[in-house]
């Protein structure tokens, strides 16, 4: 879900999936403000993944440490965001054609994973012609 889009950035609210699913309150959304610099940095990681996959087709994802967003419990446009307990480490996961974020919940033994963001969206925000690898 896009919360805000202007000429400088796009704020995405990506729904968080919990594994295993206990429906624990507090980490329902992941907010990331995607500006051209961040989009370019993420696309560089997509290129690294594509280069590695071109050499070894068994690589299905690449994982990078990344804290470019934050987990929130609830989104209400009329109020401030309800801050969730932030995981100690957050990771960017790059797959074929998409990126997503993954972390371990700081209070429970479960993995949080966001819905994916497409590489096309990253290219759109980066606003540059990119060479496709692979």
Secondary structure as UniProt FT lines:
FT   STRAND          2..5
FT   STRAND          9..19
FT   TURN            25..26
FT   STRAND          29..35
FT   HELIX           36..55
FT   TURN            57..58
FT   STRAND          62..65
FT   STRAND          69..74
FT   TURN            77..78
FT   STRAND          82..83
FT   STRAND          90..95
FT   TURN            96..97
FT   STRAND          98..104
FT   STRAND          111..114
FT   STRAND          117..118
FT   HELIX           119..126
//
